[in-house]
Amino acid sequence: PIRLHHPELSRTQVRERAVELLERVRLTPGESFAERRPHELSGGQRQRVAIARALAPGARFIVADEPVSMLDVSIRLGVLNLLADLQREENLGVLYITHDLATARHFSDEIMVLYKGDVVERGPADEVILNPQHEYTKTLLGAAPEPDNLGRLRDEVRTELGIAH
């Protein structure tokens, strides 16, 4: 992305910018990570590279669609903290898309809940989480953290949409 958005930069300048971006997303030393191939990186490291790539053109706003859903629980917080730090320190706007309301609460100032493409609830993160008004929001909150409820949300949504189980 650097070469594409900044064709005026020399090969050396592109490399320096890549190392700088890798270090900005806490992949240090950046020189070492710049040499690695995707299969040599962990899931969390690959996600940080994806964030660096999104920042490469000088982005002031990024869309993070399920950025931690495929990561180990132990790695999720680090990636979320990185995004939060970039938001705060660099005034980066982030649209965080997730089905996991717990991470949304940790990360977001405001939460908007969509159901079948419509906004069904919107408000400050704590208010939406602690005092949900819409049934779908309540179902999301009730389904996510408890192992006994695994699959309940999926089945309820499929029933609502008329999809066979």
Secondary structure, DSSP 8 states (H G I E B T S, - for coil): -HHHH-TTS-HHHHHHHHHHHHHHTT-SSHHHHHT--GGGS-HHHHHHHHHHHHHTT--SEEEEESTTTTS-HHHHHHHHHHHHHHHHHH--EEEEE-S-HHHHHHH-SEEEEEETTEEEEEEEHHHHHHS--SHHHHHHHHHSS-GGGTTHHHHHHHHHHT---
